[in-house]
C-alpha cells in the first residue's frame, strides 16, 4: 500500500541525503516535491500546502541547514507531521456498557458487512467479550445470508428477523435479546447507503437514536481517495460518528483518504482492513503508518502479529530442542504454519525496516511455502526427525511424491541447516533465545 507515495517521498529526500551542501534552495525544492507527492496521492491542495508549510516551519526551527545529518532530520520532521496529519496517536473504540453497542454505517460496496464480522472476531478474541452481530440490512439481496455465513466462520452469534422489515425495531429487539442472554458487545450492521439518499440517511439516524450506541463507526473504501473524504464529511454532518474505518487499504497505492480524513472530519481513523481474511483487520496507528509511508517498516506490528501466534509453552520446548541440536523438520513445519497464520508473507517482509522496497516488485503470494510443505509432507516421520538420513534414493522418492526436483530438495536442506545454525547460535553463549524473545515481544506490545 502507498507504493506511489513512498516512491515520491524517497525521491524528494534524495537531494538532502546526498553529500552536497544543504541550502535553503534545495530544502525548498524538497518541500515542493513533497507537495507534488501529496497532490498525486489525491490529497487536496489546501491540505498539501498547509502540510509543507508546517514542515518548513519545523525544519527552519530545527536548524536543518546546519545539522550534521540534514536529510535524516528532515525525514524525522516529515514523519512526525505525517503522523500528526493522520491523528497523532491511536484511538480505541468504546465497548463498555450493558451491552456495549457498536453501530456500523457506510457506503454501498465499502465492505461494511465483512468489516462488522472482522470486528466481532477481533473483540471476541482480543477483548474476551461475548459478541453478537445484528443483521439490519433488509434491502440488499442475500445480505442477511452473508452475515450469517460470516457469523459461522467467526463463531459469532448473528441476530436477525427474516419477517421484520423495520431496521429500527430489529435493532431494539436485538439489544433486548443481548441483555437477556448476556451478550457484552452488540455490533449492528446497517444497510449501505448513499449520502444523497435522504430516506436512508434518516433511517440510520433513527437507528442511532433508538439504540444510543457507545460507538458509531463509518466504513469507507480507501481506494476511492478524495471521494471517500467528501463522503465521510457528508455522513459525519448527519451522524456525528466516533471514528472511521478504511477498508481495502492493502490495495491503496495512493493514500489520499488515510492522509486527509482526520483533517477534514476531525474524527480519528480507528481501524483499517487489509485483505479478505477474517483476521485481516488492524487497529490504526498513525505513527506506524507514517513509518511505512517513509519506508521505515513497522517492526512493532510485526512483533505483535508474531506474539499472537507464538505459544510460550511451545517456545520453551522448542528452545530446549534447539539447545540440544534436535531441531528437525517437524519443528520447521510448525514454524512455517505459525508464519502463515501471521498473514501475507510479502506484507510481513515489508514490515521489516529497509525491506519494503526490496520486496515491492517480488511476486510473493500466500502459496510461497507450498513446495516446502509438499516436500516435508512427502517425508516419512523418521526422515523428518532425522534429516541427515536423506540420501540420494530417499530424495528421489520425496521429489516424486511432492512433485518437485532433487535441486529443490537440496535447496530446502541448505535452508534448513542455515536456520538450525542460526537458532542454535541464538541460544548459545547466553544470547537471548526464544524465551527472551517472547519477553521482548510482550514489552514491545506494552510500549
DAQUIRA-V46821 format. One record per pair of residues at least 24 apart in sequence whose C-alpha atoms are under 10 Angstrom apart, sorted by the first residue. I is the first residue (numbers start at 0). J is the second residue. D is the distance in Angstrom with one decimal. If there is no record, write none. Layout:
# DAQUIRA-V46821
[[I J D] [I J D]]
This chain:
# DAQUIRA-V46821
[[0 247 9.5] [0 248 6.6] [0 249 5.0] [0 250 5.8] [0 251 5.2] [0 252 4.8] [0 253 7.5] [0 254 7.7] [0 273 9.3] [0 291 8.8] [0 292 8.5] [0 346 9.3] [0 359 9.8] [1 40 8.3] [1 248 8.7] [1 249 8.4] [1 250 8.4] [1 251 6.0] [1 252 3.9] [1 253 4.9] [1 254 5.4] [1 255 9.0] [1 257 9.8] [1 288 9.8] [1 291 8.4] [1 292 6.4] [1 293 9.6] [2 40 10.0] [2 250 9.7] [2 251 8.3] [2 252 5.0] [2 253 7.0] [2 254 8.9] [2 291 9.6] [2 292 7.8] [2 293 9.9] [2 294 9.5] [2 355 9.3] [2 356 8.8] [2 359 8.1] [3 36 8.3] [3 39 8.5] [3 40 7.5] [3 251 9.4] [3 252 5.7] [3 253 5.9] [3 254 8.8] [3 292 9.4] [4 33 9.2] [4 35 9.9] [4 36 6.1] [4 37 7.3] [4 38 9.7] [4 39 7.9] [4 40 6.2] [4 252 7.2] [4 253 5.9] [4 254 7.3] [4 255 9.3] [4 292 6.9] [4 293 8.5] [5 36 8.8] [5 252 9.0] [5 253 9.0] [5 254 9.8] [5 289 9.9] [5 291 8.0] [5 292 5.1] [5 293 5.7] [5 294 6.6] [5 355 9.6] [5 356 9.0] [6 36 8.9] [6 292 8.8] [6 293 8.6] [6 294 8.8] [6 356 8.7] [7 32 7.6] [7 33 7.4] [7 34 10.0] [7 35 8.5] [7 36 5.6] [7 37 8.8] [7 39 9.2] [7 40 9.6] [7 292 10.0] [7 293 9.6] [8 32 7.7] [8 33 6.2] [8 34 9.6] [8 35 9.7] [8 36 6.8] [8 37 9.0] [8 74 9.2] [8 77 9.6] [8 292 8.2] [8 293 6.8] [8 294 9.1] [9 33 9.5] [9 74 9.6] [9 292 9.5] [9 293 7.2] [9 294 8.1] [10 36 9.7] [11 35 9.7] [11 36 8.6] [11 74 10.0] [12 69 10.0] [12 70 6.5] [12 71 8.8] [12 73 8.1] [12 74 7.3] [12 293 10.0] [13 70 8.0] [14 70 8.1] [15 63 9.9] [15 64 9.8] [15 68 8.7] [15 69 6.5] [15 70 4.6] [15 71 8.3] [15 72 9.7] [15 73 8.1] [15 74 9.4] [16 68 7.8] [16 69 7.4] [16 70 4.6] [16 71 7.3] [16 73 9.5] [16 74 9.6] [17 68 9.9] [17 69 9.7] [17 70 8.0] [18 68 9.9] [18 70 10.0] [20 64 8.8] [20 65 9.9] [20 69 10.0] [21 63 8.3] [21 64 5.7] [21 65 8.1] [21 66 9.3] [21 68 9.9] [21 69 7.5] [21 70 8.9] [22 63 9.1] [22 64 6.2] [22 65 9.2] [23 59 9.0] [23 63 9.2] [23 64 7.2] [25 64 9.9] [26 55 8.4] [26 58 8.8] [26 59 9.6] [26 63 8.6] [26 64 8.3] [26 69 9.5] [26 70 9.4] [26 73 8.8] [27 51 9.5] [27 55 8.1] [29 73 9.5] [30 54 8.0] [30 55 7.5] [30 73 9.9] [30 77 9.7] [33 77 9.2] [36 253 9.3] [37 253 8.7] [37 254 8.8] [37 255 7.6] [37 258 8.9] [38 253 9.7] [38 255 8.4] [39 253 7.4] [39 254 9.5] [39 255 8.5] [40 224 8.2] [40 225 9.3] [40 251 9.7] [40 252 8.1] [40 253 4.4] [40 254 5.7] [40 255 5.1] [40 256 8.8] [40 258 8.9] [41 223 9.5] [41 224 6.1] [41 225 6.0] [41 226 9.4] [41 253 6.9] [41 254 7.3] [41 255 4.6] [41 256 7.7] [41 258 9.2] [41 259 9.2] [42 224 8.1] [42 225 6.9] [42 228 9.6] [42 253 9.1] [42 254 8.1] [42 255 4.8] [42 256 7.5] [42 257 9.4] [42 258 7.2] [42 259 6.5] [42 260 9.7] [43 225 7.5] [43 228 9.9] [43 255 8.2] [43 258 10.0] [43 259 8.0] [46 84 9.2] [46 258 9.4] [46 259 7.5] [46 262 7.9] [46 263 9.0] [47 258 9.9] [47 259 9.3] [50 77 9.0] [50 80 7.4] [50 81 8.3] [50 83 10.0] [50 84 8.0] [51 77 8.7] [51 80 9.2] [53 77 9.3] [53 80 7.7] [54 78 9.7] [54 79 9.2] [54 80 6.9] [54 81 9.5] [74 293 8.0] [75 290 9.8] [75 293 9.6] [77 289 8.8] [77 293 8.9] [78 285 9.9] [78 286 7.8] [78 287 9.7] [78 288 9.5] [78 289 5.7] [78 290 7.0] [78 291 9.8] [78 292 8.6] [78 293 7.2] [78 295 9.9] [79 285 9.4] [79 286 7.5] [79 289 7.7] [79 290 9.5] [80 286 9.6] [80 289 8.8] [81 258 7.6] [81 259 10.0] [81 285 7.9] [81 286 7.9] [81 288 8.7] [81 289 5.9] [81 290 9.3] [81 292 9.0] [81 293 9.6] [82 258 8.8] [82 284 8.5] [82 285 4.8] [82 286 4.9] [82 287 8.0] [82 288 7.4] [82 289 5.5] [82 290 8.7] [83 258 9.6] [83 261 9.4] [83 262 9.6] [83 285 7.3] [83 286 8.1] [83 289 9.3] [84 257 9.2] [84 258 6.4] [84 259 7.0] [84 260 9.0] [84 261 7.0] [84 262 6.7] [84 285 8.3] [84 289 9.6] [85 256 9.7] [85 257 6.8] [85 258 5.4] [85 259 6.8] [85 260 7.6] [85 261 5.8] [85 262 7.6] [85 266 9.9] [85 267 7.7] [85 268 7.7] [85 283 9.5] [85 284 8.8] [85 285 5.5] [85 286 8.4] [85 288 8.6] [85 289 8.5] [86 257 9.9] [86 258 9.1] [86 259 9.5] [86 260 9.3] [86 261 6.1] [86 262 8.2] [86 265 8.6] [86 266 8.3] [86 267 6.0] [86 268 7.5] [86 269 9.8] [86 283 9.7] [86 284 8.6] [86 285 6.2] [86 286 8.9] [87 261 9.8] [87 267 9.3] [87 284 8.3] [87 285 5.8] [87 286 6.9] [88 267 9.1] [88 268 10.0] [88 283 8.8] [88 284 6.3] [88 285 5.8] [88 286 6.9] [88 287 9.5] [89 267 8.2] [89 268 8.3] [89 269 7.2] [89 270 9.6] [89 282 7.7] [89 283 6.2] [89 284 4.9] [89 285 6.5] [89 286 8.4] [89 287 9.7] [90 242 8.7] [90 266 9.9] [90 267 6.9] [90 268 7.8] [90 269 6.1] [90 270 9.4] [90 282 8.6] [90 283 7.9] [90 284 8.2] [90 285 9.7] [91 242 9.2] [91 267 9.4] [91 268 9.7] [91 269 6.6] [91 270 9.1] [91 282 8.1] [91 283 9.1] [92 213 8.6] [92 214 6.6] [92 215 9.0] [92 216 9.1] [92 241 8.4] [92 242 8.2] [92 269 7.3] [92 270 9.4] [92 282 9.7] [93 212 9.4] [93 213 5.9] [93 214 5.8] [93 215 9.3] [93 241 9.4] [94 122 8.9] [94 126 9.5] [94 128 9.4] [94 183 8.3] [94 184 6.5] [94 185 8.8] [94 186 9.8] [94 212 9.3] [94 213 6.4] [94 214 7.1] [95 183 8.1] [95 184 7.9] [95 213 7.4] [95 214 9.6] [96 183 7.5] [96 184 7.9] [96 185 9.9] [96 212 9.3] [96 213 7.3] [97 174 9.2] [97 177 8.7] [97 178 6.9] [97 181 8.8] [97 182 8.3] [97 183 6.4] [97 184 8.0] [97 185 9.6] [98 129 9.8] [98 130 9.4] [98 174 7.6] [98 175 9.5] [98 177 7.1] [98 178 6.6] [98 181 8.2] [98 182 6.6] [98 183 4.7] [98 184 5.3] [98 185 6.6] [98 212 9.4] [98 213 9.0] [99 130 9.4] [99 174 9.6] [99 177 10.0] [99 182 8.9] [99 183 6.1] [99 184 4.6] [99 185 6.2] [99 186 8.5] [99 211 9.9] [99 212 7.3] [99 213 5.9] [99 214 8.1] [100 130 10.0] [100 131 9.8] [100 174 8.3] [100 183 8.7] [100 184 5.9] [100 185 4.9] [100 186 6.1] [100 187 7.6] [100 210 7.8] [100 211 7.8] [100 212 4.7] [100 213 5.2] [100 214 6.4] [100 215 8.4] [101 132 9.7] [101 184 7.6] [101 185 6.2] [101 186 4.8] [101 187 6.2] [101 188 8.8] [101 207 9.8] [101 210 9.6] [101 211 9.4] [101 212 5.7] [101 213 6.2] [101 214 4.8] [101 215 5.7] [101 216 7.3] [102 133 9.6] [102 170 9.8] [102 185 8.4] [102 186 6.1] [102 187 5.0] [102 188 6.8] [102 189 7.7] [102 203 9.2] [102 206 8.6] [102 207 7.3] [102 210 8.8] [102 211 9.0] [102 212 6.2] [102 213 8.2] [102 214 6.3] [102 215 4.7] [102 216 6.2] [102 217 8.7] [102 240 9.1] [102 241 10.0] [103 186 7.2] [103 187 5.9] [103 188 5.3] [103 189 6.2] [103 190 9.1] [103 191 9.7] [103 203 9.5] [103 207 9.9] [103 212 9.9] [103 214 8.7] [103 215 6.1] [103 216 5.2] [103 217 6.2] [103 218 7.2] [103 240 9.5] [103 243 10.0] [103 244 9.6] [104 187 8.8] [104 188 7.2] [104 189 6.0] [104 190 7.6] [104 191 7.1] [104 192 8.4] [104 200 9.9] [104 203 7.6] [104 204 9.9] [104 207 10.0] [104 215 7.4] [104 216 6.1] [104 217 4.9] [104 218 6.1] [104 219 9.0] [104 234 8.8] [104 238 9.1] [104 240 8.8] [104 243 9.7] [104 244 9.8] [105 188 9.4] [105 189 8.0] [105 190 7.9] [105 191 5.6] [105 192 6.6] [105 193 8.3] [105 194 9.2] [105 203 10.0] [105 216 8.1] [105 217 5.2] [105 218 4.6] [105 219 6.1] [105 220 9.2] [105 230 9.4] [105 231 8.8] [105 234 8.3] [105 243 9.5] [105 244 9.2] [106 190 8.4] [106 191 4.8] [106 192 5.1] [106 193 5.9] [106 194 7.9] [106 217 8.5] [106 218 7.0] [106 219 6.4] [106 220 8.3] [106 227 9.4] [106 230 8.5] [106 231 9.4] [106 234 9.5] [107 139 9.4] [107 190 7.7] [107 191 4.1] [107 192 5.4] [107 193 7.0] [107 218 9.7] [107 219 9.0] [107 220 9.7] [108 191 7.2] [108 192 9.2] [108 218 9.9] [108 219 8.7] [108 220 8.0] [109 191 8.0] [109 217 10.0] [109 218 6.5] [109 219 5.3] [109 220 4.9] [109 221 8.7] [109 222 9.8] [109 223 9.7] [109 227 9.9] [109 244 9.8] [109 245 8.8] [109 246 6.9] [109 247 8.5] [110 191 9.3] [110 218 7.5] [110 219 7.7] [110 220 7.3] [110 245 9.4] [110 246 6.6] [110 247 8.2] [110 272 8.9] [110 275 9.5] [111 188 7.4] [111 189 8.4] [111 190 8.8] [111 191 7.6] [111 216 9.9] [111 217 8.7] [111 218 5.9] [111 219 7.8] [111 220 9.2] [111 244 9.0] [111 245 9.9] [111 246 8.3] [112 136 9.0] [112 142 8.2] [112 143 9.6] [112 145 8.0] [112 146 6.6] [112 149 8.8] [112 187 9.5] [112 188 6.2] [112 189 8.1] [112 190 8.8] [112 191 9.0] [112 218 9.5] [113 145 8.6] [113 146 7.7] [113 149 7.4] [113 150 9.9] [113 188 9.5] [113 246 9.6] [113 272 9.5] [113 275 8.2] [113 276 9.3] [113 277 7.9] [114 188 9.2] [114 218 8.1] [114 244 8.6] [114 245 9.7] [114 246 7.8] [114 270 9.5] [114 271 9.2] [114 272 7.3] [114 275 9.4] [114 277 8.4] [114 278 10.0] [114 279 9.4] [114 280 8.0] [115 146 8.6] [115 149 9.3] [115 150 9.8] [115 186 6.8] [115 187 7.8] [115 188 6.4] [115 189 9.7] [115 218 9.6] [116 146 7.4] [116 147 9.6] [116 148 9.7] [116 149 6.1] [116 150 6.6] [116 151 9.8] [116 152 9.0] [116 153 7.2] [116 154 9.7] [116 155 8.0] [116 157 9.7] [116 186 8.6] [116 188 9.0] [116 277 7.3] [116 278 9.6] [117 149 8.7] [117 150 9.6] [117 153 7.9] [117 272 8.9] [117 275 9.5] [117 276 8.4] [117 277 5.2] [117 278 6.3] [117 279 7.6] [117 280 6.7] [117 281 9.8] [118 186 8.3] [118 270 9.0] [118 272 10.0] [118 277 8.8] [118 278 8.8] [118 279 9.9] [118 280 7.7] [118 281 9.6] [119 150 8.8] [119 153 8.0] [119 154 9.3] [119 155 7.0] [119 156 9.5] [119 184 8.5] [119 185 8.5] [119 186 7.0] [119 277 9.7] [120 149 9.9] [120 150 9.0] [120 152 9.5] [120 153 5.9] [120 154 7.8] [120 155 7.1] [120 277 7.6] [120 278 7.6] [120 280 9.9] [121 153 9.5] [121 277 8.9] [121 278 7.4] [121 279 9.9] [121 280 8.1] [121 281 9.2] [121 282 9.9] [122 184 8.2] [123 153 9.3] [123 154 9.3] [123 155 8.2] [123 183 9.8] [123 184 8.8] [125 307 9.5] [127 183 9.7] [128 182 7.9] [128 183 6.0] [128 184 6.8] [129 155 8.4] [129 156 9.1] [129 177 9.7] [129 180 10.0] [129 181 7.7] [129 182 5.1] [129 183 5.2] [129 184 6.4] [129 185 8.8] [130 154 9.6] [130 155 6.4] [130 156 7.0] [130 157 9.1] [130 177 8.9] [130 181 9.3] [130 182 5.7] [130 183 6.1] [130 184 4.8] [130 185 5.9] [130 186 7.6] [131 155 6.1] [131 156 5.0] [131 157 5.8] [131 158 7.0] [131 173 8.9] [131 174 9.6] [131 176 9.8] [131 177 7.4] [131 181 9.9] [131 182 6.5] [131 183 8.1] [131 184 6.4] [131 185 4.9] [131 186 6.3] [131 187 8.6] [132 156 6.1] [132 157 4.7] [132 158 6.1] [132 159 8.7] [132 173 9.0] [132 177 10.0] [132 184 8.7] [132 185 5.9] [132 186 4.9] [132 187 6.0] [132 188 7.3] [133 157 5.7] [133 158 4.8] [133 159 6.1] [133 160 9.4] [133 166 10.0] [133 169 8.2] [133 170 7.1] [133 172 9.9] [133 173 6.8] [133 174 9.1] [133 185 7.1] [133 186 6.1] [133 187 4.7] [133 188 5.9] [133 189 8.5] [134 158 6.2] [134 159 5.2] [134 160 8.0] [134 161 9.4] [134 166 8.6] [134 169 8.2] [134 170 8.4] [134 173 9.2] [134 186 9.0] [134 187 6.6] [134 188 5.6] [134 189 7.0] [134 190 8.9] [135 159 7.4] [135 160 8.7] [135 163 9.7] [135 164 9.1] [135 165 8.4] [135 166 5.2] [135 167 8.1] [135 168 9.4] [135 169 6.7] [135 170 6.9] [135 173 9.8] [135 187 6.8] [135 188 5.7] [135 189 4.8] [135 190 6.6] [135 203 10.0] [135 206 9.5] [136 164 9.4] [136 165 9.8] [136 166 7.3] [136 187 9.3] [136 188 6.7] [136 189 4.9] [136 190 4.1] [136 191 7.6] [137 161 8.4] [137 162 9.8] [137 163 8.5] [137 164 6.5] [137 165 8.1] [137 166 7.1] [137 169 9.9] [137 189 8.3] [137 190 6.9] [138 164 8.8] [138 166 9.9] [138 189 9.6] [138 190 6.8] [138 191 8.8] [139 190 7.3] [139 191 8.3] [142 188 9.9] [142 189 9.9] [142 190 8.6] [143 188 9.8] [146 188 8.7] [149 277 8.5] [152 277 8.2] [153 277 7.4] [153 278 9.4] [156 182 9.4] [156 185 9.8] [157 185 9.7] [157 186 9.5] [157 187 9.9] [158 185 9.6] [158 186 10.0] [158 187 9.4] [165 202 9.6] [166 190 9.0] [166 202 8.0] [166 203 8.6] [166 205 9.3] [166 206 7.3] [167 202 7.6] [167 203 8.2] [167 204 9.7] [167 205 6.8] [167 206 5.0] [167 207 8.6] [167 208 9.2] [167 209 6.9] [167 210 8.4] [168 206 8.4] [168 209 8.6] [168 210 9.7] [169 206 9.4] [170 206 7.0] [170 207 9.3] [170 209 8.0] [170 210 7.0] [171 206 8.4] [171 209 6.9] [171 210 6.3] [172 210 9.8] [173 210 9.6] [174 210 7.6] [184 213 9.9] [185 212 9.3] [186 212 9.4] [186 214 9.5] [186 215 9.8] [187 212 9.4] [187 215 9.6] [191 218 9.6] [193 230 8.5] [193 233 9.7] [193 234 9.1] [194 229 9.8] [194 230 6.7] [194 231 8.9] [194 232 9.6] [194 233 6.3] [194 234 6.3] [194 237 9.1] [195 230 9.6] [195 233 8.7] [195 234 9.7] [200 234 8.3] [200 237 7.6] [200 238 8.5] [201 237 8.7] [201 238 9.5] [203 237 9.5] [203 238 8.1] [204 237 7.4] [204 238 6.2] [204 239 9.7] [205 238 9.9] [207 238 8.1] [207 240 9.8] [208 238 9.9] [212 240 10.0] [213 241 9.1] [214 240 7.6] [214 241 6.1] [214 242 8.1] [215 239 8.2] [215 240 4.9] [215 241 5.3] [215 242 6.8] [215 243 8.8] [216 240 5.9] [216 241 5.9] [216 242 5.1] [216 243 5.6] [216 244 6.8] [216 268 9.4] [216 269 8.5] [216 270 9.5] [217 241 8.1] [217 242 6.4] [217 243 4.9] [217 244 6.0] [217 245 8.6] [217 268 9.4] [217 269 9.8] [218 242 8.9] [218 243 6.0] [218 244 4.6] [218 245 6.1] [218 246 7.1] [218 268 9.9] [218 270 9.2] [218 271 9.4] [218 272 9.8] [219 243 7.5] [219 244 6.2] [219 245 5.3] [219 246 6.1] [219 247 8.9] [219 256 9.2] [219 271 9.8] [220 244 8.4] [220 245 5.8] [220 246 5.0] [220 247 6.1] [220 248 7.7] [220 250 10.0] [220 251 9.3] [220 256 8.8] [220 271 9.8] [220 272 9.2] [221 245 5.2] [221 246 5.7] [221 247 6.0] [221 248 5.5] [221 249 9.0] [221 250 8.3] [221 251 6.4] [221 252 9.8] [221 253 9.3] [221 254 7.5] [221 255 8.0] [221 256 5.7] [221 257 7.0] [221 271 8.9] [221 272 9.1] [222 246 8.2] [222 247 6.7] [222 248 6.9] [222 249 9.1] [222 250 6.9] [222 251 5.1] [222 252 8.1] [222 253 8.0] [222 254 7.8] [222 255 8.5] [222 256 7.7] [222 257 9.7] [223 247 9.8] [223 251 8.7] [223 253 9.9] [223 254 9.7] [223 255 8.7] [223 256 7.6] [224 251 8.5] [224 253 7.8] [224 254 7.0] [224 255 5.1] [224 256 4.8] [224 257 8.3] [224 258 9.6] [224 259 9.2] [224 260 9.6] [225 254 9.5] [225 255 6.3] [225 256 5.9] [225 257 9.7] [225 258 10.0] [225 259 8.3] [225 260 8.7] [226 255 9.6] [226 256 8.2] [227 255 9.0] [227 256 6.3] [227 257 9.5] [227 259 9.8] [227 260 8.1] [228 255 8.4] [228 256 5.9] [228 257 8.8] [228 258 9.7] [228 259 7.1] [228 260 5.3] [228 261 8.9] [228 262 9.5] [228 263 7.2] [228 264 8.1] [229 256 9.5] [229 260 8.5] [229 263 8.3] [229 264 9.0] [230 260 9.9] [231 256 9.7] [231 260 7.4] [231 261 9.9] [231 263 8.6] [231 264 7.1] [231 266 9.6] [232 260 8.3] [232 263 6.9] [232 264 5.5] [232 265 9.2] [232 266 9.7] [233 264 9.1] [234 264 9.6] [235 264 7.0] [235 265 9.5] [235 266 8.8] [236 264 8.8] [239 264 9.5] [239 266 9.1] [240 264 9.8] [240 266 7.8] [240 267 10.0] [241 265 9.7] [241 266 6.4] [241 267 7.5] [241 268 9.2] [241 269 9.0] [242 266 5.4] [242 267 5.1] [242 268 5.7] [242 269 5.8] [242 270 8.6] [243 267 6.2] [243 268 4.5] [243 269 5.8] [243 270 7.1] [243 271 8.7] [243 283 9.9] [244 268 5.9] [244 269 6.0] [244 270 4.9] [244 271 5.6] [244 272 7.6] [244 280 9.9] [244 281 10.0] [244 282 9.4] [244 283 8.8] [245 269 8.4] [245 270 6.5] [245 271 4.7] [245 272 6.2] [245 273 9.0] [245 280 9.9] [245 283 9.2] [246 270 8.3] [246 271 5.6] [246 272 4.2] [246 273 6.8] [246 274 8.3] [246 275 9.8] [246 279 10.0] [246 280 8.7] [247 271 7.7] [247 272 5.5] [247 273 5.7] [247 274 6.4] [247 275 8.6] [247 279 9.9] [247 280 9.9] [248 272 6.0] [248 273 5.6] [248 274 8.0] [248 280 10.0] [249 273 4.8] [249 274 6.5] [249 279 9.8] [249 346 9.0] [250 274 8.5] [254 292 9.0] [257 283 9.9] [257 285 9.3] [257 288 9.2] [258 285 9.4] [258 288 9.7] [258 289 9.6] [273 342 9.8] [273 343 9.8] [273 346 9.7] [274 342 9.4] [274 343 9.1] [276 342 9.0] [278 340 9.3] [278 341 9.1] [278 342 8.4] [279 341 9.5] [279 342 7.6] [279 343 9.4] [287 350 9.7] [290 350 9.3] [290 352 8.9] [291 349 8.3] [291 350 7.4] [291 351 9.6] [291 352 8.7] [291 355 8.0] [292 355 9.7] [293 355 9.7] [294 349 8.7] [294 350 9.0] [294 351 9.4] [294 352 7.1] [294 353 6.6] [294 354 8.1] [294 355 6.1] [294 356 7.3] [295 349 9.2] [295 350 8.0] [295 351 7.8] [295 352 4.9] [295 353 6.2] [295 354 8.5] [295 355 7.9] [295 356 10.0] [296 347 9.5] [296 348 8.7] [296 349 6.2] [296 350 4.2] [296 351 4.9] [296 352 4.1] [296 353 6.6] [296 354 7.2] [296 355 6.6] [296 356 9.8] [297 347 9.1] [297 348 9.7] [297 349 7.9] [297 350 4.4] [297 351 6.3] [297 352 6.8] [297 355 9.7] [298 347 9.3] [298 348 9.8] [298 349 9.4] [298 350 5.7] [298 351 5.7] [298 352 7.0] [298 443 9.6] [299 350 8.6] [299 351 9.5] [299 440 8.5] [299 443 6.7] [299 444 7.3] [299 446 9.2] [300 347 9.3] [300 350 7.6] [300 351 9.8] [300 443 9.4] [300 444 8.6] [301 341 8.5] [301 346 9.6] [301 347 6.7] [301 348 8.9] [301 349 9.5] [301 350 6.3] [301 351 7.8] [301 440 9.6] [302 350 9.7] [302 436 9.7] [302 437 9.3] [302 439 8.9] [302 440 5.8] [302 441 8.8] [302 443 7.6] [302 444 7.8] [303 341 9.5] [303 440 6.8] [303 441 8.2] [303 443 8.0] [303 444 6.3] [304 338 9.2] [304 340 8.9] [304 341 5.7] [304 342 8.4] [304 347 9.2] [304 440 9.7] [305 337 8.1] [305 338 7.7] [305 340 9.0] [305 341 6.5] [305 342 10.0] [305 437 9.2] [305 440 8.2] [306 341 9.3] [306 436 9.6] [306 437 7.2] [306 438 9.8] [306 439 9.9] [306 440 6.4] [306 441 7.6] [306 444 8.9] [307 337 9.6] [307 340 9.3] [307 341 8.0] [307 440 9.9] [308 336 9.5] [308 337 6.0] [308 338 8.0] [308 339 9.6] [308 340 6.9] [308 341 6.8] [309 334 9.2] [309 337 7.1] [309 338 9.3] [309 341 9.8] [309 437 8.3] [310 337 9.6] [310 437 9.2] [311 433 8.8] [311 434 7.4] [311 437 7.1] [311 438 9.6] [312 434 9.2] [313 433 9.9] [313 434 9.9] [314 432 9.5] [314 433 6.1] [314 434 6.5] [314 436 9.5] [314 437 8.2] [315 432 9.4] [315 433 7.1] [315 434 6.2] [315 435 9.9] [315 437 9.8] [316 433 9.6] [316 434 9.7] [317 422 10.0] [317 433 7.9] [317 434 9.4] [318 422 8.6] [318 423 8.8] [318 425 9.5] [318 426 7.4] [318 432 7.0] [318 433 6.0] [318 434 7.4] [319 426 9.1] [319 432 10.0] [319 433 9.6] [320 423 9.4] [321 419 7.5] [321 420 9.1] [321 421 9.9] [321 422 6.7] [321 423 5.6] [321 424 9.2] [321 425 9.2] [321 426 7.5] [321 427 9.6] [321 432 9.6] [321 433 9.7] [322 422 8.6] [322 423 6.2] [322 424 9.0] [322 425 9.2] [322 426 6.3] [322 427 7.4] [322 432 9.5] [323 423 8.6] [324 419 7.9] [324 420 8.9] [324 422 9.4] [324 423 7.0] [325 384 8.3] [325 385 9.0] [325 419 9.1] [325 423 9.8] [326 383 10.0] [326 384 8.3] [326 385 9.5] [326 386 9.8] [326 415 9.5] [326 416 9.7] [326 418 9.5] [326 419 6.6] [326 420 9.8] [326 422 8.9] [326 423 8.9] [327 382 9.2] [327 383 6.2] [327 384 5.3] [327 385 6.9] [327 386 6.9] [327 387 9.9] [327 415 8.5] [327 416 9.6] [327 419 8.3] [328 375 6.9] [328 376 9.6] [328 378 9.2] [328 380 9.3] [328 382 8.2] [328 383 4.7] [328 384 6.2] [328 385 8.1] [328 386 7.2] [328 412 9.6] [328 415 7.9] [329 375 8.2] [329 376 9.5] [329 380 8.4] [329 382 9.7] [329 383 5.9] [329 384 6.7] [329 385 9.9] [330 383 9.0] [330 384 9.0] [331 371 10.0] [331 372 9.7] [331 375 9.0] [331 383 9.3] [331 415 7.6] [331 418 8.8] [331 419 9.1] [332 368 9.7] [332 371 8.6] [332 372 7.0] [332 375 7.4] [332 376 9.0] [332 383 9.5] [335 368 7.5] [335 371 9.2] [335 372 8.4] [336 368 9.2] [336 372 9.4] [338 368 9.9] [339 365 7.8] [339 366 9.4] [339 367 9.5] [339 368 8.5] [343 367 9.5] [344 368 9.4] [370 401 7.5] [370 402 8.3] [370 403 7.2] [370 407 8.6] [370 408 9.5] [370 411 9.7] [371 401 9.0] [371 403 9.3] [371 407 8.6] [371 408 8.4] [371 410 9.9] [371 411 7.1] [372 401 8.8] [373 397 9.0] [373 398 9.3] [373 400 8.2] [373 401 5.1] [373 402 7.9] [373 403 8.4] [374 398 7.1] [374 399 9.4] [374 400 7.8] [374 401 5.2] [374 402 8.3] [374 403 7.5] [374 404 9.6] [374 407 8.9] [374 408 7.1] [374 411 8.7] [375 401 8.4] [375 408 9.4] [375 411 9.5] [376 400 8.9] [376 401 7.8] [377 401 5.8] [377 402 9.6] [386 412 8.0] [386 415 9.2] [386 416 9.4] [387 412 9.4]]
